[in-house]
Amino acid sequence: MESLDDYLLKFDAPEIIFGFGALKYLGSCCRRLGGERIFLVTDPGIVEAGWVGESLKHLEAEGLRYVVYDNVVSNPRDFQMEQGAQLYLEKKCDVIAAVGGGSPLDAAKGVATLVSNHGRLYQYVGCNLVTQPIPPLICVPSTAGTGADVSQFVIFTDTRDGQVKRAILSRAVMPDISLIDPRLLFTKTRSLIAATGMDALTHAIEAYVSSLAWSLTDPHALHAIELVALCLQNATERMDKFSMRGMAIASLEAGLAFSNAILGAVHALAHPLGGLYDLHHGVINSVLLPVVIEHNLKYSIEKYAKIAGVLGRCSNGMSPEEAAGQVPEIIRDLSNKLGMPTRLTELGVKAEDIPQLAVLAQDDLCMDTNPYSYSTHEIEEIYHEVL
């Protein structure tokens, strides 16, 4: 079997500006990218929290005109991105700025894709089907978890036939600049901080055990895991600056890792659930992560043993199998401390939907880089285990 040493490898990342107060550079960054009329993508919650108002002041300080598009919901729909692209073109905008969590950031990338590539969003589902460069794009994440501000993914809900969550993967959709200001995290609820933090942990673990992991993705993945173990519980309980900054870095590094190494079976199983039931992605990941790891263990023992140590569990005198076997228990313990759901039935998932979910999960591109590609029958068993 060929190893990654037999291939040319690459690592893609945007320009990153990080720190408390980073949002003040939004206007100057838009100007630097050639912007005169900015298309600002966000959602009503970010508007209410005051971050859009502050963002507009920074745009105005640079003499920039702007159009605000806030018709974005959780698990953003294809038609919202298509409407946004139409508005962008009608208003003759030239730079896209996104302020918000994963949904506005993904929506902005979907808008950007359609502005220059045209057509319908579903036409670009898969790998490297976005052929034309997108407009300049700046992302300001308001949560610490999705990594959408530094990734090559667009995740959206395809509404052509029901609601199916789809993934676009292309270097063309990577933002030009990520402005990461941990201040934005302080307007989030504790439950959202917990959910997005578990999303970051899932990104990091799946990127580390991915079949495309390599020496530039591994350090980011491992450091993100370490930071989540150190900071997430404190971030939800105390919301202190140290923990919030740590989670912002964890999200960033997990995003850099999975953008380049891709993901795995947790995300493959989570995407259909998010589409069909319109559930929060981080909550689904938290439920699925331990059971998927239990199935994955034998395919990547050494790496999961390493993860156990990074999560803070002593493995002295243990075999790799014993050390690795601790990981699901550690994650379940963290989820319990955060008050996260532990069963899919708590989220409203129905047993009769599992065959349909399993077909979609098996076809998800994230399954391709899991340590083992599960059949639809095996996926059904995993869903039932955690139902």
Secondary structure by P-SEA (a helix, b strand, c coil): ccccccbbbbbbbcccccccccccaaaaaaaaacccccbbbbcaaaaaaaaaaaaaaaaaaacccccccccccccccaaaaaaaaaaaaaacccbbbbbccaaaaaaaaaaaaaaccccccccccccccccccccbbbbbbcccccccccccbbbbbbccccbbbbbbbcccccccbbbbbccccccccaaaaaaaaaaaaaaaaaaaacccccaaaaaaaaaaaaaaaccaaaaaacccaaaaaaaaaaaaaaaaaaacccccaaaaaaaaaaaaccccaaaaaaacaaaaaaaaccccaaaaaaaaaaaccccccccaaaaaaaaaaaaaaaaaaaccccccccccccccaaaaaaaaaaaccccccccccccaaaaaaaaaaac
